[in-house]
Amino acid sequence: MLQHFSFKPMFENKQLPGWTFSFFYKQTRFGGEYQPDGSITWTSGTTPPDEEIVKKMIHELMLFHVYD
């Protein structure tokens, strides 16, 4: 489970798509960029274990919060 998930727009003009996010997973902090096409770029230097499962959780959270 992702803990303390937060996101914010990449740009001040909120009409431009793209978001940065961060969260804790298995007691390690991770961060990345979520692109409008659903691709994820990790900016934390490492990828989380179970990366595909984590990506699915991020997609679900972004769909709920951003594309509501």
BALO-696044 format. One record per residue: residue number from 1; z, y, x of N, C-alpha, C in turn; residue in three letters. Coordinates in nm, 3 decimals. Last residue first. Example, Ala and Ser with C-alpha at 12.3 -4.5 7.8 and 13.67 -1.06 7.14 Angstrom:
residues 2
<site><num>2</num><n_c3>0.708</n_c3><n_c2>-0.225</n_c2><n_c1>1.285</n_c1><ca_c3>0.714</ca_c3><ca_c2>-0.106</ca_c2><ca_c1>1.367</ca_c1><c_c3>0.787</c_c3><c_c2>0.003</c_c2><c_c1>1.290</c_c1><residuo>SER</residuo></site>
<site><num>1</num><n_c3>0.780</n_c3><n_c2>-0.569</n_c2><n_c1>1.319</n_c1><ca_c3>0.780</ca_c3><ca_c2>-0.450</ca_c2><ca_c1>1.230</ca_c1><c_c3>0.780</c_c3><c_c2>-0.330</c_c2><c_c1>1.320</c_c1><residuo>ALA</residuo></site>
END
This chain:
residues 68
<site><num>68</num><n_c3>-1.207</n_c3><n_c2>1.313</n_c2><n_c1>-1.126</n_c1><ca_c3>-1.142</ca_c3><ca_c2>1.294</ca_c2><ca_c1>-1.255</ca_c1><c_c3>-1.218</c_c3><c_c2>1.361</c_c2><c_c1>-1.367</c_c1><residuo>ASP</residuo></site>
<site><num>67</num><n_c3>-1.273</n_c3><n_c2>1.309</n_c2><n_c1>-0.862</n_c1><ca_c3>-1.381</ca_c3><ca_c2>1.299</ca_c2><ca_c1>-0.960</ca_c1><c_c3>-1.330</c_c3><c_c2>1.275</c_c2><c_c1>-1.101</c_c1><residuo>TYR</residuo></site>
<site><num>66</num><n_c3>-1.022</n_c3><n_c2>1.332</n_c2><n_c1>-0.735</n_c1><ca_c3>-1.128</ca_c3><ca_c2>1.430</ca_c2><ca_c1>-0.713</ca_c1><c_c3>-1.232</c_c3><c_c2>1.428</c_c2><c_c1>-0.825</c_c1><residuo>VAL</residuo></site>
<site><num>65</num><n_c3>-0.840</n_c3><n_c2>1.128</n_c2><n_c1>-0.820</n_c1><ca_c3>-0.796</ca_c3><ca_c2>1.265</ca_c2><ca_c1>-0.798</ca_c1><c_c3>-0.909</c_c3><c_c2>1.367</c_c2><c_c1>-0.793</c_c1><residuo>HIS</residuo></site>
<site><num>64</num><n_c3>-0.990</n_c3><n_c2>0.887</n_c2><n_c1>-0.859</n_c1><ca_c3>-0.889</ca_c3><ca_c2>0.930</ca_c2><ca_c1>-0.956</ca_c1><c_c3>-0.858</c_c3><c_c2>1.079</c_c2><c_c1>-0.943</c_c1><residuo>PHE</residuo></site>
<site><num>63</num><n_c3>-1.147</n_c3><n_c2>0.872</n_c2><n_c1>-0.632</n_c1><ca_c3>-1.210</ca_c3><ca_c2>0.874</ca_c2><ca_c1>-0.764</ca_c1><c_c3>-1.113</c_c3><c_c2>0.926</c_c2><c_c1>-0.869</c_c1><residuo>LEU</residuo></site>
<site><num>62</num><n_c3>-0.945</n_c3><n_c2>0.860</n_c2><n_c1>-0.439</n_c1><ca_c3>-1.034</ca_c3><ca_c2>0.976</ca_c2><ca_c1>-0.444</ca_c1><c_c3>-1.106</c_c3><c_c2>0.985</c_c2><c_c1>-0.578</c_c1><residuo>MET</residuo></site>
<site><num>61</num><n_c3>-0.830</n_c3><n_c2>0.609</n_c2><n_c1>-0.496</n_c1><ca_c3>-0.750</ca_c3><ca_c2>0.731</ca_c2><ca_c1>-0.505</ca_c1><c_c3>-0.839</c_c3><c_c2>0.855</c_c2><c_c1>-0.516</c_c1><residuo>LEU</residuo></site>
<site><num>60</num><n_c3>-1.050</n_c3><n_c2>0.439</n_c2><n_c1>-0.449</n_c1><ca_c3>-0.987</ca_c3><ca_c2>0.443</ca_c2><ca_c1>-0.581</ca_c1><c_c3>-0.905</c_c3><c_c2>0.570</c_c2><c_c1>-0.599</c_c1><residuo>GLU</residuo></site>
<site><num>59</num><n_c3>-1.099</n_c3><n_c2>0.488</n_c2><n_c1>-0.176</n_c1><ca_c3>-1.202</ca_c3><ca_c2>0.517</ca_c2><ca_c1>-0.277</ca_c1><c_c3>-1.140</c_c3><c_c2>0.529</c_c2><c_c1>-0.415</c_c1><residuo>HIS</residuo></site>
<site><num>58</num><n_c3>-0.857</n_c3><n_c2>0.390</n_c2><n_c1>-0.068</n_c1><ca_c3>-0.891</ca_c3><ca_c2>0.532</ca_c2><ca_c1>-0.055</ca_c1><c_c3>-0.996</c_c3><c_c2>0.571</c_c2><c_c1>-0.158</c_c1><residuo>ILE</residuo></site>
<site><num>57</num><n_c3>-0.881</n_c3><n_c2>0.117</n_c2><n_c1>-0.128</n_c1><ca_c3>-0.769</ca_c3><ca_c2>0.193</ca_c2><ca_c1>-0.184</ca_c1><c_c3>-0.798</c_c3><c_c2>0.343</c_c2><c_c1>-0.179</c_c1><residuo>MET</residuo></site>
<site><num>56</num><n_c3>-1.106</n_c3><n_c2>0.057</n_c2><n_c1>0.028</n_c1><ca_c3>-1.112</ca_c3><ca_c2>0.039</ca_c2><ca_c1>-0.117</ca_c1><c_c3>-1.000</c_c3><c_c2>0.119</c_c2><c_c1>-0.186</c_c1><residuo>LYS</residuo></site>
<site><num>55</num><n_c3>-1.004</n_c3><n_c2>0.102</n_c2><n_c1>0.284</n_c1><ca_c3>-1.114</ca_c3><ca_c2>0.185</ca_c2><ca_c1>0.233</ca_c1><c_c3>-1.124</c_c3><c_c2>0.176</c_c2><c_c1>0.082</c_c1><residuo>LYS</residuo></site>
<site><num>54</num><n_c3>-0.816</n_c3><n_c2>-0.108</n_c2><n_c1>0.296</n_c1><ca_c3>-0.770</ca_c3><ca_c2>0.031</ca_c2><ca_c1>0.297</ca_c1><c_c3>-0.878</c_c3><c_c2>0.124</c_c2><c_c1>0.244</c_c1><residuo>VAL</residuo></site>
<site><num>53</num><n_c3>-0.991</n_c3><n_c2>-0.326</n_c2><n_c1>0.303</n_c1><ca_c3>-0.894</ca_c3><ca_c2>-0.315</ca_c2><ca_c1>0.193</ca_c1><c_c3>-0.846</c_c3><c_c2>-0.170</c_c2><c_c1>0.182</c_c1><residuo>ILE</residuo></site>
<site><num>52</num><n_c3>-1.122</n_c3><n_c2>-0.274</n_c2><n_c1>0.546</n_c1><ca_c3>-1.199</ca_c3><ca_c2>-0.278</ca_c2><ca_c1>0.420</ca_c1><c_c3>-1.107</c_c3><c_c2>-0.266</c_c2><c_c1>0.298</c_c1><residuo>GLU</residuo></site>
<site><num>51</num><n_c3>-0.910</n_c3><n_c2>-0.286</n_c2><n_c1>0.740</n_c1><ca_c3>-0.985</ca_c3><ca_c2>-0.164</ca_c2><ca_c1>0.713</ca_c1><c_c3>-1.059</c_c3><c_c2>-0.165</c_c2><c_c1>0.580</c_c1><residuo>GLU</residuo></site>
<site><num>50</num><n_c3>-0.685</n_c3><n_c2>-0.428</n_c2><n_c1>0.835</n_c1><ca_c3>-0.737</ca_c3><ca_c2>-0.453</ca_c2><ca_c1>0.699</ca_c1><c_c3>-0.822</c_c3><c_c2>-0.334</c_c2><c_c1>0.653</c_c1><residuo>ASP</residuo></site>
<site><num>49</num><n_c3>-0.545</n_c3><n_c2>-0.160</n_c2><n_c1>1.025</n_c1><ca_c3>-0.567</ca_c3><ca_c2>-0.304</ca_c2><ca_c1>1.006</ca_c1><c_c3>-0.611</c_c3><c_c2>-0.325</c_c2><c_c1>0.861</c_c1><residuo>PRO</residuo></site>
<site><num>48</num><n_c3>-0.730</n_c3><n_c2>0.150</n_c2><n_c1>1.061</n_c1><ca_c3>-0.618</ca_c3><ca_c2>0.070</ca_c2><ca_c1>1.013</ca_c1><c_c3>-0.649</c_c3><c_c2>-0.079</c_c2><c_c1>1.012</c_c1><residuo>PRO</residuo></site>
<site><num>47</num><n_c3>-0.856</n_c3><n_c2>0.270</n_c2><n_c1>1.372</n_c1><ca_c3>-0.880</ca_c3><ca_c2>0.229</ca_c2><ca_c1>1.234</ca_c1><c_c3>-0.762</c_c3><c_c2>0.144</c_c2><c_c1>1.188</c_c1><residuo>THR</residuo></site>
<site><num>46</num><n_c3>-0.780</n_c3><n_c2>0.562</n_c2><n_c1>1.565</n_c1><ca_c3>-0.780</ca_c3><ca_c2>0.418</ca_c2><ca_c1>1.542</ca_c1><c_c3>-0.813</c_c3><c_c2>0.390</c_c2><c_c1>1.397</c_c1><residuo>THR</residuo></site>
<site><num>45</num><n_c3>-0.822</n_c3><n_c2>0.835</n_c2><n_c1>1.554</n_c1><ca_c3>-0.842</ca_c3><ca_c2>0.765</ca_c2><ca_c1>1.679</ca_c1><c_c3>-0.842</c_c3><c_c2>0.614</c_c2><c_c1>1.668</c_c1><residuo>GLY</residuo></site>
<site><num>44</num><n_c3>-0.818</n_c3><n_c2>0.970</n_c2><n_c1>1.319</n_c1><ca_c3>-0.689</ca_c3><ca_c2>0.943</ca_c2><ca_c1>1.381</ca_c1><c_c3>-0.701</c_c3><c_c2>0.867</c_c2><c_c1>1.513</c_c1><residuo>SER</residuo></site>
<site><num>43</num><n_c3>-1.045</n_c3><n_c2>0.995</n_c2><n_c1>1.181</n_c1><ca_c3>-1.018</ca_c3><ca_c2>1.099</ca_c2><ca_c1>1.280</ca_c1><c_c3>-0.888</c_c3><c_c2>1.074</c_c2><c_c1>1.355</c_c1><residuo>THR</residuo></site>
<site><num>42</num><n_c3>-1.298</n_c3><n_c2>0.798</n_c2><n_c1>1.046</n_c1><ca_c3>-1.159</ca_c3><ca_c2>0.801</ca_c2><ca_c1>1.089</ca_c1><c_c3>-1.142</c_c3><c_c2>0.906</c_c2><c_c1>1.198</c_c1><residuo>TRP</residuo></site>
<site><num>41</num><n_c3>-1.494</n_c3><n_c2>0.861</n_c2><n_c1>0.775</n_c1><ca_c3>-1.490</ca_c3><ca_c2>0.874</ca_c2><ca_c1>0.920</ca_c1><c_c3>-1.344</c_c3><c_c2>0.885</c_c2><c_c1>0.960</c_c1><residuo>THR</residuo></site>
<site><num>40</num><n_c3>-1.647</n_c3><n_c2>0.706</n_c2><n_c1>0.504</n_c1><ca_c3>-1.521</ca_c3><ca_c2>0.748</ca_c2><ca_c1>0.563</ca_c1><c_c3>-1.536</c_c3><c_c2>0.750</c_c2><c_c1>0.714</c_c1><residuo>ILE</residuo></site>
<site><num>39</num><n_c3>-1.862</n_c3><n_c2>0.770</n_c2><n_c1>0.225</n_c1><ca_c3>-1.839</ca_c3><ca_c2>0.719</ca_c2><ca_c1>0.360</ca_c1><c_c3>-1.711</c_c3><c_c2>0.782</c_c2><c_c1>0.417</c_c1><residuo>SER</residuo></site>
<site><num>38</num><n_c3>-1.915</n_c3><n_c2>0.882</n_c2><n_c1>-0.018</n_c1><ca_c3>-1.813</ca_c3><ca_c2>0.777</ca_c2><ca_c1>-0.014</ca_c1><c_c3>-1.789</c_c3><c_c2>0.721</c_c2><c_c1>0.125</c_c1><residuo>GLY</residuo></site>
<site><num>37</num><n_c3>-2.075</n_c3><n_c2>1.099</n_c2><n_c1>-0.019</n_c1><ca_c3>-2.141</ca_c3><ca_c2>0.972</ca_c2><ca_c1>-0.048</ca_c1><c_c3>-2.043</c_c3><c_c2>0.853</c_c2><c_c1>-0.042</c_c1><residuo>ASP</residuo></site>
<site><num>36</num><n_c3>-1.904</n_c3><n_c2>1.307</n_c2><n_c1>0.059</n_c1><ca_c3>-1.946</ca_c3><ca_c2>1.297</ca_c2><ca_c1>-0.082</ca_c1><c_c3>-2.013</c_c3><c_c2>1.164</c_c2><c_c1>-0.117</c_c1><residuo>PRO</residuo></site>
<site><num>35</num><n_c3>-1.653</n_c3><n_c2>1.168</n_c2><n_c1>0.285</n_c1><ca_c3>-1.778</ca_c3><ca_c2>1.237</ca_c2><ca_c1>0.258</ca_c1><c_c3>-1.819</c_c3><c_c2>1.218</c_c2><c_c1>0.111</c_c1><residuo>GLN</residuo></site>
<site><num>34</num><n_c3>-1.347</n_c3><n_c2>1.213</n_c2><n_c1>0.416</n_c1><ca_c3>-1.414</ca_c3><ca_c2>1.144</ca_c2><ca_c1>0.306</ca_c1><c_c3>-1.536</c_c3><c_c2>1.226</c_c2><c_c1>0.268</c_c1><residuo>TYR</residuo></site>
<site><num>33</num><n_c3>-1.195</n_c3><n_c2>1.165</n_c2><n_c1>0.724</n_c1><ca_c3>-1.278</ca_c3><ca_c2>1.253</ca_c2><ca_c1>0.642</ca_c1><c_c3>-1.350</c_c3><c_c2>1.167</c_c2><c_c1>0.540</c_c1><residuo>GLU</residuo></site>
<site><num>32</num><n_c3>-0.855</n_c3><n_c2>1.085</n_c2><n_c1>0.818</n_c1><ca_c3>-0.999</ca_c3><ca_c2>1.075</ca_c2><ca_c1>0.821</ca_c1><c_c3>-1.066</c_c3><c_c2>1.179</c_c2><c_c1>0.735</c_c1><residuo>GLY</residuo></site>
<site><num>31</num><n_c3>-0.567</n_c3><n_c2>0.917</n_c2><n_c1>0.954</n_c1><ca_c3>-0.635</ca_c3><ca_c2>1.031</ca_c2><ca_c1>0.894</ca_c1><c_c3>-0.785</c_c3><c_c2>1.012</c_c2><c_c1>0.903</c_c1><residuo>GLY</residuo></site>
<site><num>30</num><n_c3>-0.252</n_c3><n_c2>0.750</n_c2><n_c1>0.958</n_c1><ca_c3>-0.396</ca_c3><ca_c2>0.750</ca_c2><ca_c1>0.975</ca_c1><c_c3>-0.453</c_c3><c_c2>0.873</c_c2><c_c1>0.907</c_c1><residuo>PHE</residuo></site>
<site><num>29</num><n_c3>0.054</n_c3><n_c2>0.637</n_c2><n_c1>1.091</n_c1><ca_c3>-0.019</ca_c3><ca_c2>0.745</ca_c2><ca_c1>1.025</ca_c1><c_c3>-0.168</c_c3><c_c2>0.734</c_c2><c_c1>1.060</c_c1><residuo>ARG</residuo></site>
<site><num>28</num><n_c3>0.226</n_c3><n_c2>0.338</n_c2><n_c1>1.019</n_c1><ca_c3>0.142</ca_c3><ca_c2>0.411</ca_c2><ca_c1>1.113</ca_c1><c_c3>0.063</c_c3><c_c2>0.516</c_c2><c_c1>1.035</c_c1><residuo>THR</residuo></site>
<site><num>27</num><n_c3>0.354</n_c3><n_c2>0.161</n_c2><n_c1>0.846</n_c1><ca_c3>0.435</ca_c3><ca_c2>0.249</ca_c2><ca_c1>0.930</ca_c1><c_c3>0.356</c_c3><c_c2>0.323</c_c2><c_c1>1.038</c_c1><residuo>GLN</residuo></site>
<site><num>26</num><n_c3>0.145</n_c3><n_c2>0.060</n_c2><n_c1>0.690</n_c1><ca_c3>0.219</ca_c3><ca_c2>-0.028</ca_c2><ca_c1>0.781</ca_c1><c_c3>0.289</c_c3><c_c2>0.054</c_c2><c_c1>0.890</c_c1><residuo>LYS</residuo></site>
<site><num>25</num><n_c3>0.019</n_c3><n_c2>0.372</n_c2><n_c1>0.663</n_c1><ca_c3>-0.008</ca_c3><ca_c2>0.234</ca_c2><ca_c1>0.628</ca_c1><c_c3>0.057</c_c3><c_c2>0.146</c_c2><c_c1>0.734</c_c1><residuo>TYR</residuo></site>
<site><num>24</num><n_c3>0.013</n_c3><n_c2>0.701</n_c2><n_c1>0.541</n_c1><ca_c3>0.080</ca_c3><ca_c2>0.603</ca_c2><ca_c1>0.625</ca_c1><c_c3>0.047</c_c3><c_c2>0.464</c_c2><c_c1>0.572</c_c1><residuo>PHE</residuo></site>
<site><num>23</num><n_c3>-0.251</n_c3><n_c2>0.948</n_c2><n_c1>0.548</n_c1><ca_c3>-0.160</ca_c3><ca_c2>0.857</ca_c2><ca_c1>0.480</ca_c1><c_c3>-0.090</c_c3><c_c2>0.772</c_c2><c_c1>0.586</c_c1><residuo>PHE</residuo></site>
<site><num>22</num><n_c3>-0.494</n_c3><n_c2>1.203</n_c2><n_c1>0.477</n_c1><ca_c3>-0.402</ca_c3><ca_c2>1.135</ca_c2><ca_c1>0.568</ca_c1><c_c3>-0.308</c_c3><c_c2>1.049</c_c2><c_c1>0.484</c_c1><residuo>SER</residuo></site>
<site><num>21</num><n_c3>-0.818</n_c3><n_c2>1.363</n_c2><n_c1>0.467</n_c1><ca_c3>-0.705</ca_c3><ca_c2>1.293</ca_c2><ca_c1>0.407</ca_c1><c_c3>-0.616</c_c3><c_c2>1.235</c_c2><c_c1>0.516</c_c1><residuo>PHE</residuo></site>
<site><num>20</num><n_c3>-1.059</n_c3><n_c2>1.605</n_c2><n_c1>0.375</n_c1><ca_c3>-0.982</ca_c3><ca_c2>1.539</ca_c2><ca_c1>0.479</ca_c1><c_c3>-0.863</c_c3><c_c2>1.473</c_c2><c_c1>0.411</c_c1><residuo>THR</residuo></site>
<site><num>19</num><n_c3>-1.375</n_c3><n_c2>1.604</n_c2><n_c1>0.205</n_c1><ca_c3>-1.230</ca_c3><ca_c2>1.616</ca_c2><ca_c1>0.205</ca_c1><c_c3>-1.171</c_c3><c_c2>1.551</c_c2><c_c1>0.329</c_c1><residuo>TRP</residuo></site>
<site><num>18</num><n_c3>-1.660</n_c3><n_c2>1.730</n_c2><n_c1>0.042</n_c1><ca_c3>-1.602</ca_c3><ca_c2>1.676</ca_c2><ca_c1>0.163</ca_c1><c_c3>-1.452</c_c3><c_c2>1.702</c_c2><c_c1>0.165</c_c1><residuo>GLY</residuo></site>
<site><num>17</num><n_c3>-1.881</n_c3><n_c2>1.981</n_c2><n_c1>-0.095</n_c1><ca_c3>-1.811</ca_c3><ca_c2>1.853</ca_c2><ca_c1>-0.096</ca_c1><c_c3>-1.762</c_c3><c_c2>1.812</c_c2><c_c1>0.042</c_c1><residuo>PRO</residuo></site>
<site><num>16</num><n_c3>-1.832</n_c3><n_c2>2.310</n_c2><n_c1>-0.199</n_c1><ca_c3>-1.893</ca_c3><ca_c2>2.224</ca_c2><ca_c1>-0.098</ca_c1><c_c3>-1.815</c_c3><c_c2>2.094</c_c2><c_c1>-0.091</c_c1><residuo>LEU</residuo></site>
<site><num>15</num><n_c3>-1.662</n_c3><n_c2>2.436</n_c2><n_c1>-0.366</n_c1><ca_c3>-1.784</ca_c3><ca_c2>2.382</ca_c2><ca_c1>-0.426</ca_c1><c_c3>-1.856</c_c3><c_c2>2.289</c_c2><c_c1>-0.328</c_c1><residuo>GLN</residuo></site>
<site><num>14</num><n_c3>-1.460</n_c3><n_c2>2.553</n_c2><n_c1>-0.228</n_c1><ca_c3>-1.434</ca_c3><ca_c2>2.420</ca_c2><ca_c1>-0.283</ca_c1><c_c3>-1.554</c_c3><c_c2>2.360</c_c2><c_c1>-0.354</c_c1><residuo>LYS</residuo></site>
<site><num>13</num><n_c3>-1.469</n_c3><n_c2>2.708</n_c2><n_c1>0.055</n_c1><ca_c3>-1.550</ca_c3><ca_c2>2.710</ca_c2><ca_c1>-0.067</ca_c1><c_c3>-1.541</c_c3><c_c2>2.570</c_c2><c_c1>-0.128</c_c1><residuo>ASN</residuo></site>
<site><num>12</num><n_c3>-1.328</n_c3><n_c2>2.604</n_c2><n_c1>0.270</n_c1><ca_c3>-1.261</ca_c3><ca_c2>2.698</ca_c2><ca_c1>0.181</ca_c1><c_c3>-1.335</c_c3><c_c2>2.711</c_c2><c_c1>0.049</c_c1><residuo>GLU</residuo></site>
<site><num>11</num><n_c3>-1.366</n_c3><n_c2>2.250</n_c2><n_c1>0.327</n_c1><ca_c3>-1.416</ca_c3><ca_c2>2.386</ca_c2><ca_c1>0.333</ca_c1><c_c3>-1.341</c_c3><c_c2>2.475</c_c2><c_c1>0.236</c_c1><residuo>PHE</residuo></site>
<site><num>10</num><n_c3>-1.249</n_c3><n_c2>2.008</n_c2><n_c1>0.280</n_c1><ca_c3>-1.284</ca_c3><ca_c2>2.042</ca_c2><ca_c1>0.418</ca_c1><c_c3>-1.317</c_c3><c_c2>2.190</c_c2><c_c1>0.432</c_c1><residuo>MET</residuo></site>
<site><num>9</num><n_c3>-0.968</n_c3><n_c2>1.985</n_c2><n_c1>0.054</n_c1><ca_c3>-1.111</ca_c3><ca_c2>2.012</ca_c2><ca_c1>0.079</ca_c1><c_c3>-1.133</c_c3><c_c2>2.048</c_c2><c_c1>0.226</c_c1><residuo>PRO</residuo></site>
<site><num>8</num><n_c3>-0.727</n_c3><n_c2>1.724</n_c2><n_c1>0.112</n_c1><ca_c3>-0.761</ca_c3><ca_c2>1.864</ca_c2><ca_c1>0.085</ca_c1><c_c3>-0.909</c_c3><c_c2>1.884</c_c2><c_c1>0.115</c_c1><residuo>LYS</residuo></site>
<site><num>7</num><n_c3>-0.474</n_c3><n_c2>1.478</n_c2><n_c1>0.045</n_c1><ca_c3>-0.610</ca_c3><ca_c2>1.517</ca_c2><ca_c1>0.077</ca_c1><c_c3>-0.627</c_c3><c_c2>1.665</c_c2><c_c1>0.049</c_c1><residuo>PHE</residuo></site>
<site><num>6</num><n_c3>-0.239</n_c3><n_c2>1.213</n_c2><n_c1>0.107</n_c1><ca_c3>-0.269</ca_c3><ca_c2>1.352</ca_c2><ca_c1>0.072</ca_c1><c_c3>-0.413</c_c3><c_c2>1.382</c_c2><c_c1>0.114</c_c1><residuo>SER</residuo></site>
<site><num>5</num><n_c3>-0.008</n_c3><n_c2>0.957</n_c2><n_c1>0.062</n_c1><ca_c3>-0.151</ca_c3><ca_c2>0.992</ca_c2><ca_c1>0.066</ca_c1><c_c3>-0.167</c_c3><c_c2>1.137</c_c2><c_c1>0.026</c_c1><residuo>PHE</residuo></site>
<site><num>4</num><n_c3>0.236</n_c3><n_c2>0.821</n_c2><n_c1>0.106</n_c1><ca_c3>0.224</ca_c3><ca_c2>0.964</ca_c2><ca_c1>0.135</ca_c1><c_c3>0.077</c_c3><c_c2>1.006</c_c2><c_c1>0.150</c_c1><residuo>HIS</residuo></site>
<site><num>3</num><n_c3>0.100</n_c3><n_c2>0.498</n_c2><n_c1>0.172</n_c1><ca_c3>0.215</ca_c3><ca_c2>0.584</ca_c2><ca_c1>0.140</ca_c1><c_c3>0.184</c_c3><c_c2>0.727</c_c2><c_c1>0.182</c_c1><residuo>GLN</residuo></site>
<site><num>2</num><n_c3>-0.078</n_c3><n_c2>0.223</n_c2><n_c1>0.049</n_c1><ca_c3>-0.081</ca_c3><ca_c2>0.350</ca_c2><ca_c1>0.120</ca_c1><c_c3>0.038</c_c3><c_c2>0.434</c_c2><c_c1>0.077</c_c1><residuo>LEU</residuo></site>
<site><num>1</num><n_c3>0.000</n_c3><n_c2>-0.117</n_c2><n_c1>0.083</n_c1><ca_c3>0.000</ca_c3><ca_c2>0.000</ca_c2><ca_c1>0.000</ca_c1><c_c3>0.000</c_c3><c_c2>0.124</c_c2><c_c1>0.088</c_c1><residuo>MET</residuo></site>
END
